[in-house]
């Protein structure tokens, strides 16, 4: 097993503190037994791909200095092979306790497209049997990772089984800075780069994305025979990693509709959030342009009616700009419309679907539980929610067009510069806004 320790994991201070408690119990489980405590049977590490769940699991094993047995589901071609492999892993762990059993992507093991298939039922049953067979004094702990903890069977995550949880979110500004610092200091040619600046420019990046960004930037500069890497080099590679597509050169230059689409996103973000972002109409695969802000908040903001409305309005702004400024609509706006719908649905998924629906006394949790049932009550609720969403989107879309119409001169001002330069970073956009406010001509 790769020798990874907690010090090798940058950021995630609270998560590492929780891991230290587990390590302490694993290292001194006999001491804890005497005072009536025991090693939890199971720990679930949840979070999106690339946040470091597997690294944390391996760090816990290495810091605890206990054997680490990994269940390799990808090596099991049949149901029989899967069941045998699970039994073998637990047998080895019992023979060499205290120990850790590691199951990567637990949701893929016990869930299928049809959860109630024989395969998934038998796999879950044998896993539950083996976990139940772990005694409180055996010193065995099952650590599993998942990208979808909410989809795991309740029987698996109830108290006494996989009941301990650590959620690893996408790294915030502080964590991204720490991760950049970890990778930048390893290379002399990147030591001069300020990790805080890069952290500001990489919102939405996982730890794995950051590692890839540093590596890809070094490779790109080495291929160009550059001996020193600059911030501009990283900025050139950021969209390549973010979109997972190479840049495509458009010999004819950007289309007007694309420019106004991205300007629409910029103006709504500028008006509603008072922030200035970078603008680009460079092409990366099917992506024809993007707007990003470099200054991201370091704290998690509670979702309110206004913040939800603003997020949806910014998503719809590109499409609204196309209609407002050039009286046409492109297919690119369909992705933004889907994202806007997803934002509203995400609020439903946390039990408060659409603040306006609360007053209508539509229980969102009840709707989610009944939505798969074919009954009249569910259909009525579904229709009311669909109508609410359509009305909500239309209302916010009209608000977008009003704001964009008021800022038409600003849009035309930005258009001239974006059309010719194709890409404007945050500093350039700030200077452009200053010139506009002073009434300067381009």
URVEN-V754813 format. One record per pair of residues at least 12 apart in sequence whose C-alpha atoms are under 7 Angstrom apart, sorted by the first residue. I is the first residue (numbers start at 1). J is the second residue. Records with the same first field share a line. If there is no record, write none. Layout:
# URVEN-V754813
I->J ; J
This chain:
# URVEN-V754813
3->62
4->55 ; 58 ; 59 ; 62
5->59 ; 62 ; 63
6->59
10->175 ; 178 ; 179 ; 182
11->174 ; 175 ; 178 ; 179
12->175
15->166
19->60
23->60 ; 63 ; 64
25->39
26->39 ; 64 ; 139
27->64
29->139
38->136 ; 137
39->136 ; 139 ; 141
40->141
41->140 ; 141 ; 142 ; 160 ; 161 ; 162
42->141 ; 142 ; 143 ; 161 ; 162 ; 163 ; 164
43->142 ; 143 ; 144 ; 162 ; 163 ; 164 ; 165
44->143 ; 144 ; 145 ; 162 ; 164 ; 165 ; 166
45->144 ; 145 ; 146 ; 165 ; 166 ; 167
46->145 ; 146 ; 147 ; 149 ; 166 ; 167 ; 168
47->146 ; 147 ; 167 ; 168 ; 169
48->147
49->147
50->206 ; 207 ; 208
51->168 ; 170 ; 206 ; 207 ; 208
52->207
53->145
57->143
61->100
66->98 ; 99 ; 100
67->99 ; 100
68->99 ; 100 ; 101
69->89 ; 93 ; 100 ; 101 ; 102
70->101 ; 102 ; 103
71->86 ; 89 ; 102 ; 103
79->119
83->123 ; 126
90->130
93->140
97->138 ; 139 ; 140
98->138 ; 139 ; 140
99->139 ; 140 ; 141
100->140 ; 141 ; 142 ; 143
101->141 ; 142 ; 143
102->142 ; 143 ; 144
103->143 ; 144 ; 145
104->144 ; 145
105->144 ; 145 ; 146 ; 147
106->144 ; 145 ; 146
107->146 ; 148 ; 152
110->123 ; 124
128->156
131->161
170->204 ; 206
171->206
172->298
173->199 ; 200 ; 298
176->199
177->195 ; 196 ; 199
179->207
180->195 ; 210
181->195
183->211
189->227 ; 228 ; 229
190->229
193->230 ; 231
200->294 ; 295 ; 296
201->294
209->241
213->237 ; 238 ; 241
217->233 ; 234 ; 237
243->284
245->284 ; 285
246->284 ; 285
247->283 ; 284 ; 285
248->283 ; 284 ; 285
249->283
254->281 ; 419
257->322
258->281 ; 288 ; 289
259->281 ; 415 ; 418 ; 419
260->321 ; 322 ; 415
261->318 ; 319 ; 321 ; 322
262->279 ; 289 ; 290 ; 291 ; 318
263->411
264->317 ; 318 ; 321
265->291 ; 314 ; 315 ; 317 ; 318
266->291
268->314 ; 317
269->314
272->310
276->293 ; 426 ; 429 ; 430
277->291 ; 292 ; 293 ; 294 ; 426
278->291 ; 292 ; 293 ; 424 ; 425 ; 426 ; 429
279->291 ; 292 ; 423 ; 424 ; 425
280->422 ; 423 ; 424
281->422 ; 423
282->422 ; 423
294->426
305->355
312->340 ; 343
313->396 ; 397 ; 400
315->336 ; 339 ; 340
316->336 ; 337 ; 340 ; 397
317->400
318->333
319->333
320->397 ; 400 ; 401
321->401 ; 404
324->401 ; 405
348->364
351->364 ; 365
352->364
367->381
